[in-house]
Amino acid sequence: MRFEPAFLVTATFAADAAVRREPHRQAHLARVEALLADGTALLAGARADLGASVLVLRAADASAARALCEQDPYWRHGVWTAIEVADYLAAVPPPHGRS
């Protein structure tokens, strides 16, 4: 196992997020799927209480991680009301075939 610098992002949901997100959910999920597929996102999901989305992102710096989130439909349409970015050391497995 190795540790990789990354960013832990917590994006706070609006109080009415369960309703507010519906028209934008498919676009948001497509964006998250693309970030996971290209390796930009190591992890993405939401707290079960819908208090916040949580993402672990690879980015050049905290500003770049924030910019990735600010491009998301949830931010652009007020589903998220705040974005917090923190330095994070992600535990990642070694490349395939190596230990």
C-alpha positions as CSV (number, residue, x, y, z in Angstrom):
1,M,0.0,0.0,0.0
2,R,1.1,3.6,-0.6
3,F,-0.2,7.0,0.4
4,E,-1.0,9.5,-2.2
5,P,-1.6,13.3,-1.7
6,A,-5.3,14.1,-2.5
7,F,-8.1,16.4,-1.3
8,L,-11.0,15.5,0.9
9,V,-14.0,17.5,-0.2
10,T,-17.1,17.9,1.9
11,A,-19.9,19.7,0.0
12,T,-22.8,20.6,2.2
13,F,-26.3,20.0,0.9
14,A,-29.1,22.7,1.0
15,A,-31.8,22.1,3.6
16,D,-34.2,21.1,0.7
17,A,-31.6,19.1,-1.2
18,A,-33.8,16.0,-1.5
19,V,-36.2,18.1,-3.7
20,R,-33.7,20.6,-5.2
21,R,-31.4,17.9,-6.5
22,E,-33.9,15.9,-8.6
23,P,-33.8,18.0,-11.8
24,H,-29.9,17.9,-11.7
25,R,-29.3,14.4,-10.3
26,Q,-28.6,12.6,-13.6
27,A,-26.1,15.3,-14.8
28,H,-24.4,15.2,-11.4
29,L,-24.1,11.4,-11.3
30,A,-22.8,11.4,-14.9
31,R,-20.1,13.9,-13.9
32,V,-19.2,11.9,-10.8
33,E,-19.0,8.7,-12.9
34,A,-16.6,10.4,-15.3
35,L,-14.4,11.6,-12.5
36,L,-14.3,8.1,-11.1
37,A,-13.6,6.6,-14.5
38,D,-10.7,8.8,-15.3
39,G,-9.2,8.5,-11.8
40,T,-9.7,12.1,-10.8
41,A,-12.0,10.9,-8.0
42,L,-10.8,8.1,-5.8
43,L,-14.1,8.0,-3.9
44,A,-17.5,9.8,-4.1
45,G,-20.7,9.5,-2.2
46,A,-23.2,11.1,0.1
47,R,-23.7,10.9,3.8
48,A,-26.8,8.8,4.5
49,D,-28.5,11.8,6.3
50,L,-28.0,13.9,3.1
51,G,-26.0,16.4,5.1
52,A,-23.2,16.4,2.6
53,S,-21.5,14.8,-0.4
54,V,-18.0,13.5,0.3
55,L,-15.3,13.1,-2.4
56,V,-11.6,12.3,-2.4
57,L,-10.1,14.0,-5.4
58,R,-6.7,14.0,-7.2
59,A,-5.9,17.6,-8.2
60,A,-2.9,19.9,-8.5
61,D,-3.9,21.9,-5.5
62,A,-6.8,22.7,-3.2
63,S,-8.0,25.5,-5.6
64,A,-8.1,22.9,-8.5
65,A,-10.1,20.5,-6.3
66,R,-12.6,23.3,-5.4
67,A,-12.9,24.2,-9.1
68,L,-13.8,20.6,-10.0
69,C,-16.6,20.8,-7.5
70,E,-17.7,24.3,-8.6
71,Q,-18.2,22.8,-12.1
72,D,-20.7,20.3,-10.8
73,P,-24.4,20.8,-11.5
74,Y,-25.2,20.5,-7.7
75,W,-23.0,23.6,-7.0
76,R,-24.2,25.5,-10.1
77,H,-27.9,25.0,-9.1
78,G,-27.7,25.5,-5.3
79,V,-28.0,21.9,-4.2
80,W,-24.7,22.3,-2.5
81,T,-24.3,25.4,-0.3
82,A,-20.7,25.2,0.8
83,I,-17.6,23.4,-0.3
84,E,-14.8,22.5,2.2
85,V,-11.5,21.2,0.8
86,A,-8.8,19.6,3.1
87,D,-5.4,18.0,2.3
88,Y,-5.8,14.3,2.6
89,L,-3.4,11.3,2.3
90,A,-5.3,8.5,0.5
91,A,-4.2,4.9,1.0
92,V,-4.1,3.3,-2.4
93,P,-3.2,-0.2,-3.5
94,P,0.0,-0.7,-5.4
95,P,-0.2,-0.9,-9.2
96,H,-1.5,-4.3,-10.5
97,G,1.2,-7.0,-10.4
98,R,3.3,-5.1,-7.9
99,S,3.6,-5.3,-4.2
